[in-house]
Amino acid sequence: MRLSSGYQSTVADPFLFSHDGKVNIFYEVKTDFGVGEIHGAAINENGICEQYGCVLKESFHLSYPQVFLYENQVWMLPETASNKKVWLYRCVRFPYRWERERVLIDAEIVDPSLVIRNDGLYILGTTRQYELKLFHSPSLHQTFRDTGVSITKDKAISRNAGAPILIDGRLFRFAQNCQTTYGENINVLELTDLTESSYSETLVIRDLFKRKPKWMALGHHHISVAPTGNEFFVAIDGMRPDKLINNFTLAFLEACGS
């Protein structure tokens, strides 16, 4: 129940990351009166989350925190579109301390998703006009170049819904279905061609959840998968109707100037 202006009205974009024998989860937390910040937790052997609390906060909105390993260093690539740049963060002390490393893309890009391949690194990111674009760099330590490849403007697949995953040598991308409403469902596509000058993909699953449980009655827009030994951990967010009393309380807090 919303009791104050510090009520966490949004918890979304869960990214799983296996590190030092633990499955960690990083995600966006936002109140009604502030910008998004990144929180974290560890998932123990019983599937219970042990909270780290806030691990990264800026004056601008943060979300979509893709955490990954590159050259034996832990990095985070969150969405920083409200700052009109794509920032890369280096982990100084896991999981609590992160520092800005460099700007990877000097543009307003939402849901930037990194793919590491033998021929370099790729970022799939979407403009505010729902155009999914392809960026490339030979190294994480260099600025990413806009390849000029416009992947799609179809709202059913043009926004990423988590980091692409490799399964049995095949690369798959999760995409938000925003055709009717924001984050209505998730589509799954297989990337069949990815180079600096070309890109193609094939839709393999339309609307991942045909039937939605109550906790995602209004939709879901993010999925993350992390292999651990012989098991896979999966994290999904969901939207459901807010309680009427929460809406009344929010209106009261806004009227009080909180």
N, C-alpha and C positions, 0 to 999 in steps of 0.2 A: 504494500500500500504506500502511496506517495505521502510522506509525512513532512517533507521539507524540500527546499530547492536543491538539495543534494541527492535527491532520489535518482537512481540510475534508470533513466527511461529507455535507454538503448544499450543492449549488449549484443554485439554482432561480429561478423567476419572472423570466425575462429580458425586459426592456422595451427596445425600440429607440427612439432619439431622434436625428433628424437635426439637426445644429447646426454652423454655420461650415464647411459643406462636408464634414463628416464624419458617418458613421453611428456613433453611440455606443450602447453596450449597458450597462444597469444591472441588477444582479441581486442576489439574496440569497446570502450565504455563511454557513455555520454549522458549527461544530465540534461534537463530541459533548459538550463540556464548557462551552459558552458559549451566548449568545443570538445570534440572527441579526444580521448587519450588512450594509451595502450596499457592494458593490464596483462598479467600472466598467471599461470598456475602449473603445477606438476600433477600428473595423473598417477596415483599409486597403484600397486598391484591389485587392489580391490576396485579399481575404477573410480575412486574418489578424488576430487580435485583439491589439492592443497594450495591455497591462494598465495601468490607472491605480492598481490596488490598492484599499484601503478608502477610500471617500469619505464615509461617514456611519456613525457608531457611537453607540449610546446604552446606558444601563444596562438597558434593556428590549429585547425582541425587535423587530427590524425585518425586513420582507420586502415583496414586491410593490411595488417602487418605480416607480410611474408618473411619468415625467418629461415635462413639457409646457411650452409657451410660452403665456403669457397677458399681454396688455398689454406686449409686448416684454420681458418678464421670464421667466427660466427658473425653474420650480418643481418640487418633487417631492412627490408624495402617496403615501407608503409605507403599508403596513399597520402600525399601532401598537396593535393590539387588546390586547396584553398590558399596556399602559398605560391601558386602558379609555377611550381617546379616539382620535379621528382627527386627527392632527397634520398641518399643512401646513408645508413647508420652503421657504425662499427661497434661491436660489443666489447666493452672494456672490462666489465666484470659481470659474468653471466649469473642470473638473468636481469640484474638490477640496474646496470649502468651502460648507457648507450651514448655515443657521440656522433654528431654529424660528420660524415666523411667527405662527401662531395655531392654536387648536383649531377645527376645522370642525364636528365632531360630538362632543358630550359623551356618548359611548356606546361600548360594546365592539362594534366592527364589523370584520369580516374582509373582505379583498379589496375595499376601496373603489375604485370605478372612476368616473372623472370623464367627463362629457359636457358640452361647451360648445356652447350653442345661442343663437339670437337672443333668446329669452325668458328667458335666464339660464343658470345652471349646475345640473347634476344630478349626484348621486352615487348609484350603485347599490351597495349594500352589504349584507352578510349577517350576521345574528345568529348566536350560538353554537348556536341551535336550528334552523339551516338555513332561516331565513326571509329571503328577499331583499326589501329595503325600498327605497323611493324617497325621496331627500332633495333639497331645492331651495334655491337662494339666488340673489338677483339679481346677486350679485357674489362674487368670490373673497375679498373683504375683509370679508365678513360671515359669521356663523354660518349653517350649513345647517339648514333646518327639516325635521323629519319630516313628510312630506306625509300620512301615514296610509295611503298606498297600499301594500298588501302584495302584491308581485308574484307570489311563489310560495313554497311550502314543499317543492316536489318536489326531492329530492336529485339528480335527474338534471340539473337546470338551475339550482339556487338559489345556486351559488357561481360567481363570475366566474372566467374563465380568461385574463384579459388585458383591456386597454382596448378598448372598443367602437371600431369603425372605420367610416368613411364610404367607400362604393364606389359611384361613379356616382349620387350623391344618395341612396343607400339606406344606412341605419345598421344594422350588424350587431353582435351581442354573442356573445362566446365564453363557454361555460359548462362547468364541470367536471362530468363524470358521476361522481357519488359514490354511485350507487345501491347498488352491491355493496361496493366498497372506495374509499378515498380516492384521487382522481385517476386513476380507471380509464381515462377517455377524455375527449374534448372534443366537445361539441355546439355547433352554430352556429344562432343565431336571428336573425331580422330584426325590428327594432323598428318596428312599424307605427303606434304612437301613443305620444307622450311629452309630457305636460303636467304642470302642478302637481297636477292632480286625477285624471289618468287615465294608464293604461299598458297596452299590449298588445304582444305579440310572437308570431311564428310560427316554429316549428322548421323549418329548411331543410336541415340536415345532422345526422343522428344518428350519433355515433361517427365523428369525422373520419378516424381511422386504422382501417380495417378489418383491415389486416395491420400488425403492429407489428414493426419491426426489433429486433435484440437489445438495443440501447441503451435502448429503451423497453418492454422485455418485460413489466414490471409496471405499465405505464401512463404517461400524461403528463397534465399538468394546467395547462399554460400555453402561450400562443402570442402573439407580437407581430409586427406587420407595419409596415414603414416604407417609404413610397415615396421613391425618390431618382432624379430625372430620369425616365428611361423604364424604370427597374428597380424591383423590390420586394425588400427584404430581409425575411426571415422568421426568427424565433428561436423555438425550441420546446425545452422541457425534457422529460426522460424519466427513468423509474425502471427500474432493472434489479437483479437479485439481487446482493448484496454477496458478495465472496469469503469463503470460510470462514475463511481466515487472518486477515482483517480482524476478523471477529466474535470470534475467540479473542484477538486483540491488544487489542480493546476491553475484553473481560472482564478481561484482565490489568491494563490501565491503571486500570479502575474499582476493582479489588481493591487496587491500590497507592494509591488515594485521589487520583488525578490530577484 
